[in-house]
Amino acid sequence: MATQQTKRDTVEADSSHALPTSGRPLRSSGKGSPQITVLGSFRFWVSGRDALPALPGGSQRLLAFLALRERSVMRSAAAGTLWPEASEDHAHASLRSAISRLTLIAHEAIVVSFHDLRLADQVTVDIRESRALAHRLLSPSEPAQDGDLSDQAIATLSVDLLPDWYDDWAVAEAEEWRQLRLHALDALAERLTAAGRYADATSAALAAVKAEPLRETAHAVLIRVYRAEGNRAEALSAYEHYRALLRTELGLEPTPLIQALIGDLQQP
């Protein structure tokens, strides 16, 4: 599936805009490190600089595509993924156009060789840091780093990747991140509960419930938080709310696993 913007970007590309093949980014134009944001919305910026000129849609998608990969990508793979409905020649021409239309500063963020391209080492990408956070939280043996058990961590794990981008590659990446962040929010709530930080644990569990209201594990985590802090009425209320929602939306009953969490609280 390609968006209208994708189709518009599959247009003429001046063949004189050849890709650099030195395997090195263009020379730096000053202080500050390039930053790419793909959580919440796409943004390319440089720390310590004023706002940069807006990039064309094809150039934005190229930077976002590379930001989501932590290795070099063959030029043919990048062209075919970003312009799937175009012919091979037209897709490669669109790739050349997307690179040539980058600003000088944005050019510094890409390393291009004859065969492949990747982000330069100095580029910071928010999703890479956020994935690392999620994996630390999901590893029982991994000690938490400063900031892992924080409001900022909850906020980071509550944001979708490239919302409103409907290219197939972006949709697949967004779903993979959604699943990872939901499991990480569950784990974060459990770690905060174990630390006795019940207010923060509740916030993390509610963020997971908000992201996917029908997901049973998130409701189970929320109920366990309420029970750990002694709020039995809150635990029962959370269960009844989930039960009503599940019946209304899917005509189902909660599984025995979550029923067991409040079995002793229900009236005979």
Kinemage of the C-alpha trace (Angstrom):
@kinemage 1
@onewidth
@group {chain A} dominant
@subgroup {mainchain}
@vectorlist {calphas} color= white
{ca met a 1} P 0.000 0.000 0.000
{ca ala a 2} L 1.394 3.379 -0.945
{ca thr a 3} L 0.129 6.776 0.073
{ca gln a 4} L -0.708 9.577 -2.312
{ca gln a 5} L 2.471 11.272 -1.107
{ca thr a 6} L 4.425 8.138 -1.975
{ca lys a 7} L 2.981 8.194 -5.471
{ca arg a 8} L 3.782 11.849 -5.902
{ca asp a 9} L 7.367 11.203 -4.864
{ca thr a 10} L 7.660 8.518 -7.522
{ca val a 11} L 8.223 11.189 -10.122
{ca glu a 12} L 10.958 12.548 -12.289
{ca ala a 13} L 14.427 12.553 -10.775
{ca asp a 14} L 17.201 14.409 -12.501
{ca ser a 15} L 19.713 11.768 -13.568
{ca ser a 16} L 22.495 14.236 -12.941
{ca his a 17} L 21.819 13.915 -9.218
{ca ala a 18} L 24.164 10.999 -8.731
{ca leu a 19} L 24.573 9.522 -5.278
{ca pro a 20} L 27.912 10.160 -3.613
{ca thr a 21} L 29.899 6.944 -3.503
{ca ser a 22} L 32.739 7.821 -1.165
{ca gly a 23} L 31.199 5.871 1.727
{ca arg a 24} L 31.540 8.960 3.906
{ca pro a 25} L 29.001 11.587 4.982
{ca leu a 26} L 29.428 15.069 3.585
{ca arg a 27} L 31.631 17.368 5.626
{ca ser a 28} L 30.167 18.772 8.805
{ca ser a 29} L 28.728 22.258 8.582
{ca gly a 30} L 29.059 23.145 12.234
{ca lys a 31} L 28.342 22.196 15.833
{ca gly a 32} L 25.545 19.986 17.033
{ca ser a 33} L 24.558 16.406 16.356
{ca pro a 34} L 21.767 15.420 13.959
{ca gln a 35} L 18.666 14.065 15.665
{ca ile a 36} L 15.808 12.039 14.180
{ca thr a 37} L 12.497 11.620 15.947
{ca val a 38} L 9.999 8.994 14.792
{ca leu a 39} L 7.953 8.616 17.974
{ca gly a 40} L 4.840 10.773 17.911
{ca ser a 41} L 5.793 12.351 14.598
{ca phe a 42} L 8.751 12.627 12.263
{ca arg a 43} L 11.275 15.363 12.952
{ca phe a 44} L 14.816 15.986 11.778
{ca trp a 45} L 16.770 18.557 13.740
{ca val a 46} L 20.228 19.425 15.011
{ca ser a 47} L 20.979 20.203 18.629
{ca gly a 48} L 22.100 23.765 19.177
{ca arg a 49} L 20.593 25.018 15.917
{ca asp a 50} L 17.522 26.987 15.018
{ca ala a 51} L 14.661 25.318 13.181
{ca leu a 52} L 15.747 23.750 9.903
{ca pro a 53} L 13.928 24.042 6.565
{ca ala a 54} L 11.212 21.428 6.068
{ca leu a 55} L 12.274 18.379 4.065
{ca pro a 56} L 10.261 17.017 1.113
{ca gly a 57} L 8.125 13.967 1.832
{ca gly a 58} L 10.388 11.524 0.013
{ca ser a 59} L 13.440 12.744 1.925
{ca gln a 60} L 11.583 12.483 5.230
{ca arg a 61} L 10.603 8.897 4.515
{ca leu a 62} L 14.163 8.014 3.537
{ca leu a 63} L 15.541 9.348 6.817
{ca ala a 64} L 12.779 7.644 8.809
{ca phe a 65} L 13.368 4.352 6.983
{ca leu a 66} L 17.087 4.439 7.768
{ca ala a 67} L 16.417 5.506 11.358
{ca leu a 68} L 14.448 2.311 11.914
{ca arg a 69} L 17.348 0.154 10.776
{ca glu a 70} L 20.590 -0.180 12.685
{ca arg a 71} L 22.646 -1.421 9.761
{ca ser a 72} L 23.420 -0.551 6.184
{ca val a 73} L 20.621 -1.058 3.657
{ca met a 74} L 21.179 -1.972 0.026
{ca arg a 75} L 20.132 0.833 -2.282
{ca ser a 76} L 17.924 -1.560 -4.230
{ca ala a 77} L 16.162 -2.637 -1.020
{ca ala a 78} L 15.613 0.954 0.072
{ca ala a 79} L 14.252 1.978 -3.319
{ca gly a 80} L 11.950 -1.045 -3.591
{ca thr a 81} L 10.611 -0.619 -0.065
{ca leu a 82} L 10.017 3.120 -0.238
{ca trp a 83} L 8.523 3.091 -3.756
{ca pro a 84} L 6.984 -0.398 -4.033
{ca glu a 85} L 4.560 0.419 -6.856
{ca ala a 86} L 7.197 1.929 -9.124
{ca ser a 87} L 9.326 0.133 -11.665
{ca glu a 88} L 12.880 -0.683 -10.567
{ca asp a 89} L 14.361 2.141 -12.639
{ca his a 90} L 11.776 4.633 -11.434
{ca ala a 91} L 12.247 3.582 -7.788
{ca his a 92} L 16.009 4.092 -8.055
{ca ala a 93} L 15.424 7.488 -9.680
{ca ser a 94} L 13.112 8.448 -6.819
{ca leu a 95} L 15.770 7.391 -4.307
{ca arg a 96} L 18.338 9.593 -6.030
{ca ser a 97} L 15.832 12.441 -5.980
{ca ala a 98} L 15.088 11.972 -2.273
{ca ile a 99} L 18.789 12.159 -1.428
{ca ser a 100} L 19.516 15.094 -3.719
{ca arg a 101} L 16.672 17.073 -2.139
{ca leu a 102} L 18.075 16.734 1.365
{ca thr a 103} L 19.455 19.910 2.839
{ca leu a 104} L 23.216 20.090 3.369
{ca ile a 105} L 22.759 19.425 7.075
{ca ala a 106} L 20.475 16.459 6.425
{ca his a 107} L 23.048 15.096 3.965
{ca glu a 108} L 25.464 14.884 6.883
{ca ala a 109} L 23.165 12.326 8.490
{ca ile a 110} L 23.597 9.768 5.699
{ca val a 111} L 26.559 7.655 4.627
{ca val a 112} L 26.153 6.529 1.011
{ca ser a 113} L 28.302 4.065 -0.895
{ca phe a 114} L 27.948 2.608 -4.383
{ca his a 115} L 25.906 -0.336 -3.042
{ca asp a 116} L 24.219 0.780 0.166
{ca leu a 117} L 23.420 3.584 2.580
{ca arg a 118} L 22.954 4.073 6.298
{ca leu a 119} L 22.706 6.754 8.934
{ca ala a 120} L 25.963 8.324 10.048
{ca asp a 121} L 27.290 7.228 13.438
{ca gln a 122} L 26.726 10.610 15.049
{ca val a 123} L 22.968 10.612 14.401
{ca thr a 124} L 20.785 10.105 17.467
{ca val a 125} L 17.461 8.305 16.944
{ca asp a 126} L 14.768 8.282 19.613
{ca ile a 127} L 13.342 4.856 18.734
{ca arg a 128} L 16.718 3.188 19.219
{ca glu a 129} L 17.019 4.529 22.759
{ca ser a 130} L 13.384 3.660 23.452
{ca arg a 131} L 13.782 0.092 22.213
{ca ala a 132} L 16.804 -0.308 24.467
{ca leu a 133} L 14.723 0.940 27.410
{ca ala a 134} L 11.951 -1.550 26.616
{ca his a 135} L 14.352 -4.479 26.367
{ca arg a 136} L 16.003 -3.584 29.674
{ca leu a 137} L 12.630 -3.540 31.395
{ca leu a 138} L 11.682 -6.892 29.866
{ca ser a 139} L 14.898 -8.617 30.954
{ca pro a 140} L 14.535 -9.890 34.546
{ca ser a 141} L 18.290 -10.004 35.011
{ca glu a 142} L 18.900 -6.528 33.573
{ca pro a 143} L 19.363 -3.873 36.277
{ca ala a 144} L 17.432 -0.677 35.701
{ca gln a 145} L 19.431 2.350 34.645
{ca asp a 146} L 18.875 5.877 35.896
{ca gly a 147} L 15.614 7.071 34.438
{ca asp a 148} L 14.237 3.622 33.559
{ca leu a 149} L 11.722 3.725 36.419
{ca ser a 150} L 10.493 7.247 35.829
{ca asp a 151} L 7.641 9.354 34.506
{ca gln a 152} L 9.727 9.957 31.383
{ca ala a 153} L 9.981 6.211 30.776
{ca ile a 154} L 6.190 5.909 31.007
{ca ala a 155} L 5.789 8.814 28.588
{ca thr a 156} L 8.292 7.314 26.138
{ca leu a 157} L 6.520 3.952 26.144
{ca ser a 158} L 3.133 5.622 25.624
{ca val a 159} L 3.919 7.098 22.194
{ca asp a 160} L 3.154 5.491 18.845
{ca leu a 161} L 5.717 5.262 16.066
{ca leu a 162} L 4.988 7.382 12.983
{ca pro a 163} L 1.229 7.630 13.506
{ca asp a 164} L -0.685 8.456 10.325
{ca trp a 165} L 2.058 7.012 8.121
{ca tyr a 166} L 0.449 4.262 6.050
{ca asp a 167} L 3.304 2.926 3.925
{ca asp a 168} L 3.555 -0.837 4.468
{ca trp a 169} L 7.050 -0.678 5.971
{ca ala a 170} L 6.003 2.059 8.418
{ca val a 171} L 2.852 0.194 9.480
{ca ala a 172} L 4.870 -2.971 10.164
{ca glu a 173} L 7.449 -1.068 12.211
{ca ala a 174} L 4.704 0.733 14.133
{ca glu a 175} L 3.001 -2.536 15.070
{ca glu a 176} L 6.279 -4.099 16.188
{ca trp a 177} L 6.976 -1.079 18.411
{ca arg a 178} L 3.394 -1.113 19.768
{ca gln a 179} L 3.722 -4.710 20.901
{ca leu a 180} L 7.140 -4.079 22.449
{ca arg a 181} L 6.070 -0.962 24.329
{ca leu a 182} L 2.910 -2.593 25.674
{ca his a 183} L 4.887 -5.470 27.155
{ca ala a 184} L 7.452 -3.002 28.485
{ca leu a 185} L 4.730 -0.954 30.188
{ca asp a 186} L 3.504 -4.124 31.898
{ca ala a 187} L 7.031 -4.877 33.065
{ca leu a 188} L 7.572 -1.294 34.199
{ca ala a 189} L 4.390 -1.360 36.270
{ca glu a 190} L 5.493 -4.604 37.895
{ca arg a 191} L 8.949 -3.236 38.711
{ca leu a 192} L 7.450 -0.092 40.197
{ca thr a 193} L 5.029 -2.190 42.247
{ca ala a 194} L 7.907 -4.266 43.590
{ca ala a 195} L 9.630 -1.013 44.576
{ca gly a 196} L 6.513 0.159 46.433
{ca arg a 197} L 5.952 3.066 44.038
{ca tyr a 198} L 2.267 2.404 43.604
{ca ala a 199} L 1.245 5.751 42.103
{ca asp a 200} L 3.838 5.414 39.338
{ca ala a 201} L 2.970 1.750 38.869
{ca thr a 202} L -0.684 2.711 38.422
{ca ser a 203} L 0.280 5.301 35.808
{ca ala a 204} L 2.282 2.727 33.841
{ca ala a 205} L -0.508 0.154 33.988
{ca leu a 206} L -3.132 2.702 32.952
{ca ala a 207} L -0.946 3.772 30.027
{ca ala a 208} L -0.929 0.157 28.829
{ca val a 209} L -4.710 -0.096 29.260
{ca lys a 210} L -5.237 3.150 27.355
{ca ala a 211} L -3.046 1.955 24.486
{ca glu a 212} L -5.010 -1.296 24.107
{ca pro a 213} L -8.224 -1.345 26.157
{ca leu a 214} L -9.062 -4.998 25.380
{ca arg a 215} L -5.650 -6.380 26.305
{ca glu a 216} L -6.131 -8.603 29.336
{ca thr a 217} L -2.572 -8.610 30.629
{ca ala a 218} L -2.629 -4.831 31.063
{ca his a 219} L -5.802 -5.017 33.142
{ca ala a 220} L -4.305 -7.872 35.156
{ca val a 221} L -1.228 -5.782 35.945
{ca leu a 222} L -3.446 -2.865 37.010
{ca ile a 223} L -5.442 -5.132 39.335
{ca arg a 224} L -2.228 -6.473 40.893
{ca val a 225} L -1.021 -2.912 41.510
{ca tyr a 226} L -4.265 -2.041 43.307
{ca arg a 227} L -4.101 -5.200 45.393
{ca ala a 228} L -0.452 -4.635 46.313
{ca glu a 229} L -1.239 -1.212 47.757
{ca gly a 230} L -4.296 -2.555 49.566
{ca asn a 231} L -6.991 -0.969 47.376
{ca arg a 232} L -9.250 -3.986 47.056
{ca ala a 233} L -12.275 -1.967 45.981
{ca glu a 234} L -10.222 -0.391 43.173
{ca ala a 235} L -9.053 -3.852 42.108
{ca leu a 236} L -12.601 -5.173 41.928
{ca ser a 237} L -13.801 -2.061 40.100
{ca ala a 238} L -11.005 -2.419 37.528
{ca tyr a 239} L -11.977 -6.036 36.939
{ca glu a 240} L -15.698 -5.257 36.549
{ca his a 241} L -14.895 -2.455 34.125
{ca tyr a 242} L -12.794 -4.796 32.002
{ca arg a 243} L -15.448 -7.513 32.161
{ca ala a 244} L -18.156 -5.130 30.943
{ca leu a 245} L -15.932 -3.827 28.156
{ca leu a 246} L -15.054 -7.336 26.989
{ca arg a 247} L -18.705 -8.381 26.941
{ca thr a 248} L -19.767 -5.274 25.024
{ca glu a 249} L -16.991 -5.308 22.436
{ca leu a 250} L -16.393 -9.027 21.884
{ca gly a 251} L -19.125 -10.929 23.702
{ca leu a 252} L -16.480 -12.709 25.772
{ca glu a 253} L -15.804 -13.331 29.441
{ca pro a 254} L -12.451 -12.721 31.156
{ca thr a 255} L -10.170 -15.748 31.357
{ca pro a 256} L -9.804 -17.758 34.583
{ca leu a 257} L -6.334 -16.244 35.028
{ca ile a 258} L -7.629 -12.727 35.596
{ca gln a 259} L -10.726 -13.947 37.448
{ca ala a 260} L -8.416 -15.592 39.975
{ca leu a 261} L -6.947 -12.187 40.847
{ca ile a 262} L -10.237 -10.990 42.350
{ca gly a 263} L -11.919 -14.306 43.255
{ca asp a 264} L -11.761 -13.588 46.987
{ca leu a 265} L -13.230 -10.110 46.506
{ca gln a 266} L -16.435 -11.125 44.759
{ca gln a 267} L -19.635 -11.622 46.678
{ca pro a 268} L -20.808 -15.249 46.886
